[in-house]
Amino acid sequence: MKNRIQDVASVRAVLDGYVKGSAGDVELLRSVFHPDATMNGYFSGHLGIGSPEPFFAEVAKLDASAPSEHYHAEIEAIEVIGDVATATLVETGFLASDFVDFFHLIRVDGEWKIISKTYYQAS
C-alpha cells in the first residue's frame, strides 16, 4: 500500500508540473511529457491529433510571470496500476476556455511521464 500511495503522489506531482508549466513555462511543461507523447482532442471545433508541439507553441506565447487570475485546475482522479496510470484534470479559464483533460502516464526508468493527453473543450 505504501508504494501505491507514493505512486499516486508522484503522478500528482507530474500533473502539478503540467499545470505550472501551462502558465507559460514550456521547459517545465516539456519535462512532464514523454518524448513520444500524443495529444488529441477538439479545440474550437477542430480536431487535433498528434504531437503536443502545437500546444507547447501556444503555451510559449503566455507570460509565465503573470499567470491568469481566472485560471484554475483541479485534479479529479488518479488511478495507478503498476507502471501505468490515468488521471483526470479539469481546467477553467485556460486560453479563455474550460477543458477536461484525460491523461495516461507511464513509468519509464523509475520516472512518471505523460504519454498521452485527450482533451475536451467544454466552453
Stockholm file with secondary structure:
# STOCKHOLM 1.0

chainA/1-123         MKNRIQDVASVRAVLDGYVKGSAGDVELLRSVFHPDATMNGYFSGHLGIGSPEPFFAEVAKLDASAPSEHYHAEIEAIEVIGDVATATLVETGFLASDFVDFFHLIRVDGEWKIISKTYYQAS
#=GR chainA/1-123 SS CHHHHHHHHHHHHHHHHHHHHTTTCHHHHHHHEEEEEEEEEEETTEEEEECSHHHHHHHHTSCTTSCCTTCEEEEEEEEEETTEEEEEEEEEEETTEEEEEEEEEEEETTEEEEEEEEEEECC
#=GC SS_cons         CHHHHHHHHHHHHHHHHHHHHTTTCHHHHHHHEEEEEEEEEEETTEEEEECSHHHHHHHHTSCTTSCCTTCEEEEEEEEEETTEEEEEEEEEEETTEEEEEEEEEEEETTEEEEEEEEEEECC
//
